[in-house]
Amino acid sequence: MSIQEKVMAPGTFTVSLSATSTPNSVINSIDPWGQILIHSTRVDENTVSNQDMIKTARYVGVVQNLEYDLDSFQVSGKGTMVYLGDTDSRGLVVAETSTSGAVRSYTNNSLSDVLDRTTSTPYGLLRTGDTAGQQAVRTKSGSITNPTTGTTTYTGDHYLESTFKAVKYVVEHFDCEFYVDNEGYIYAGRPEDLFNGHNSNPTSIIIRQGQGEDPNIEGFIPAGITTGFNAEEYITKVELIPTGASKDVSMAEATVSTNEYKDLFDANLKRIQVVKDSSATESNYQARANKALSEYNRLKKTVNVSLQGYDISGSFQVGDKVFIYDPEVGFEDTSSKASSESRSIHQVTYQGSTINPEKIRVVGMSYPVQDGMGVYYRNSLTGVITDLTDYIEFESGDISLEIGDVGQTLSTDFSTASAVINLGTNDEFTIPDQPTKPSNGAVGFDNSVGTYRDGAGAVKGFIKLDWTKPQNKNGTTILDGSHFLVQWRMVSDRDGNSILDSNDVALDTSDYQSASVDFEQSRYIIENLNIGFTYTVRLFAFDLKNHSSDVVQVAAIQIPRSSIAPNKPAKPENTFGSLANGLLRAQIVHKLAQVKDNDGNVISSPINFTLDRDISHLNVYGAKATFNLSYDSTNKKVSDSDRDTYYLGMLPASNGNVDLNIPVVGTINLDSLNLTSNDTVYYRVSAVNISGRESEPSDVFDSGGANSLIDSSHIGTAVITTAHIGTAQVTNANIDTLEAGKITSGSISGKTITLATDSGTQSTLESSNFSSGSAGFQIKSNGDVEFNGGNFRGDVTGASGTFTGSITGASGTFGGNLSGGTIDIGGSDSSSFHVDSDGDMWLGAANYATAPFKVSSNGDAVAGNLTVSTIGITGGSIHI
């Protein structure tokens, strides 16, 4: 059936869209948590308001799945009650945060207060715990009817559970029921306040003979009526025990008054159920025991009725009571039935005949989506409604009613439960204590480590954890244990290097791997760990409320390295590999054959790719003369002194080379040997595994019979990514960019030589004998130069300058000012001319004092003979 409705359950629906006729745009518009609206007849969604489309629908479902099965698209989900939740811990959750409103504690509160109180804390279960905000399911005026008889108040705590679970528990406490309508409003109260036919005669009757309306009652003809029962949950006694008790001590019990069943020995059948009810209080222990017994001390009877010609918008809905009359299968009221229930016999006049039908409740309804109905999708984000009717694959078939008892209303299904049943909303607010070590009882866990070979032969590590189940922190036994959480992560590799993420930051707690272990288990083995790596391991205990113990942790557990070294490898010659040798590099190809077995015996016919799968690399040793390597068989390695002397490099390898028969190929740098063309190189190789254990070295092999890396060859065009060349003879070369540590050449010809500069560093062009201030030359990239001498055939122009030696010129003109320390012209004889730094001027002698003609800086003049054409004196006198 396409639509299934149930009392106090979300129910389900499925509608099918044709895969061939439904446009992709329609399929792509269907998103999770939108709504499917099913109307009894097709309507125009463009002329009906959005809210009326929801309100007047025959059924509203919430989309949770969209699947494709080649022929059709299946859209399915649950009824509007799903907004409250669909499990005990998923949906709207009480205690959404750990702060305000985390625990809702109610004391002697009415049904409406527990569900929707807004004036004081704790707020109602349908409200947010911090601000009493409305959520996806809401109340409206008159939708909650408080009971006035029987149980009228509620006391209890709610924490970390779905609102569906909490509301269901509270409603059942009041002997009430609830449903959520098309618009998301909840209705709660006693069944007679919510549904038809409970305290009055039903308005509908299911009857085998005839159909049609009577003036006072509507009749329906069933295509078939089937009956059944389920006795799996039948019990004769309930033992109610406290939560968290160190031993199971009964706090209340309830026993059936009449036992109608016997065992094989003709004794009364005895079936006792132990119930742990966390929400029971001392004042209602017995009432809770009685309720549990009343739910499970009777057979569950069901009747499936298929109806023909019934419009599902008819006179009854799920939750209503109807009359049913079919004496052939026992549906006929009798005086004895009425007497046992202290009531009058049911008597109905139907189409002129008086009958005695039974009154029974419709607890479920299944019906197809049939041609003539209207099917619509409403986008929950935009509110846009799309008509799907033209694409629906309609069904044919009957309407099936499930009629009988509502079924169990307590929280747990006894038929699949464990030995002790947990009733109630949540346990006491207990928190598990830390697990302890079996070895000494201290907080923590015992651990041991080891290695093993996996199915492919690779060596892996493991850590085995053992612990003892804890009690609660308050010393009580954990009766609601859920699981243990084991977490681990790498902290360092086999060389002690920290494990870093892609940003070179040490891995943090978010990088833990996790495993969940059943609460009844006390051991876990962490497998597939890296040899030699160090791990942090921690352990938590969790209860069913998701309360966690404090962590117990071992910060550093190292996986031991294997004590076994690889067997002795073959030398890479003939069928076992090859060697190509040059002056600067050697290329080795090794096919990973071993020449000794696990017992150290020589293998007469070695086979390639038989070295251990945990190989990490090959070490290569070499020298220009034959040599031996000292092997430390205790520590499984070549001696340190020989390694320092002969080690040339390593060739990476892995289990992939062994598994896929891929030779190990690598290049070894020979620069340290300073080879010449006549030198022979002698080699040995050893195999090293991932634990760092090194094999016995191979027999020696040399380059005497090895291939040259490349013999002389004519190559037209070569594209080489990286070339290592000892000596190159090149006639012509066109090089775009050349980086060289040193260039030696007879001559260099080029249009431009550019000296590159780095920040703070000067490049230079200089002679090989350059020594600042004494020899050679240098030209700096900033423009400074230093030469020993120079001959300029043209002009020399400069902004300024200093000469430490003398200046000689055939002639010259100073266009600007001339400044200096002294002026000396003509040497020091009678024809010389001088000016000193004080401004004294003289001529005809080497110094001022003996000069025949001189003028001091203050204007005094001395001359031997003076011829004057005219003398003019102003303001003074001449003395002769």
PEQUINOR-V168052 format. One line per field, one symbol per residue. psi: psi as a letter, one per 40 degrees, with the letter a starting at -180 (. if undefined). A space follows every 10 residues. Layout:
psi=???
//
This chain:
psi=idhhiihfid iiihihhhdd ehiddddeeh iieiihhhid ihiheeehid dddddeidih ihhdihihfd dihhhiaiie edddieaeeh ahhhfdiebh edhhhihfii dddddfheei iiiideiied efiiadhiii heehhhieib heihhiihhg iidddddddd dddefiiiih adeehihiai deediiedei hieihhhdhi iihideihii hidihiiiih edehieihhh iiheidighh eiihiidhhe iiadeeihhh hhhhhhhdei idefdddddd dddddeeiih hihhhhiifh hefaeiihdi iiihhgddee ghiidddddd efiiihhhhh feihigiihi iheihhiihi hdihhihhhd deehhhhede ehgiiiiihh hhiaidiiei dihddeiadh hhiidiiigi hiiiiihdde eihaiiiiia iihadeeihi iihhhhihhi iideeihhef hciihhiiii diaeeehihi aeefhhiade eiiihhhide ifiihhifih heihihhihi hiaeeehiii ihihdhhhhi iiehiiihii igibeeaihh iaddihhhhh efiieiadee ihhdgihife iiefidihhh iiieiiiihh hgedegiiid dddddehdai hiiiddddde fhihhihhhe deefiieeih hhiiiihhie eehiihiiii iiedeiiidh ihihhdhhhh dhhhhchhhh dihhhdhhhh dhhhidihhi dhhhhiiihe hhiihiideh hhediaihhi eeeiihidii hheaihhidi ihheaihhid iihhdaihia dihhhebeae eihihaeeeh hiieididde hdhihieeeh ihidihhhdh hhhhfaihh.
//
